[in-house]
C-alpha cells in the first residue's frame, strides 16, 4: 500500500504540537493508519506493528489510538459486537459500507450526507457531535463467488 506522506506528517505534527513523544511505536502506528484504507481494527494494527517492533504490546496500540481519537486524527467506527475499526486516512465523519461476507469496510461518498446532518438538526434541535452512517450488504465480489458456488453445486438426493 502506498504511504500517504501528507497524512502521516499531519498526524505527526498534531502529536508534536500537543507535546506527545514520537516514539518508534507511535511512528509505526501512524504509518499504518496513514496508508491503510481498509479501516483496520486494533488487532490488525498490532499484528502489522509486531512485524517490525516485536516487543510492542497491544496496550501501546490501544493508548495511541485513544490519543489519536481524542485529537480527532483518527475516526473510530464502532461495529456491534466486533472490534471497532479505525480510519486514519480520513478522520472526519463520513459514511461507510460493510460487506457481511468478506468483512471489508469501505468509504462511501454520498452527495447528500451533509444535507442529512442538517435535516437531523432541523427535526430534533440537537447539536450534532457525530454522525455514524454504516450501510451493510454483500459486495459484488462476494455475490459473484456465491453465485459461482451455487451454479457449480450438485444437488443432494
Secondary structure, 3 states (H helix, E strand, C coil): CCCCHHHHHHHHHHHHHCCCCCCHHHHHHHHHHHHCCCCCEHHHHHHHHHHHCCCCCHHHHHHHHHHHHHCCCCEEEEECCEEEEEECCCCCCCCEEEECCCCCEEECCCCCHHHHHHHHHHHHCCCCCCCCCEEEECCHHHHHHHHHHHHCCCCCC
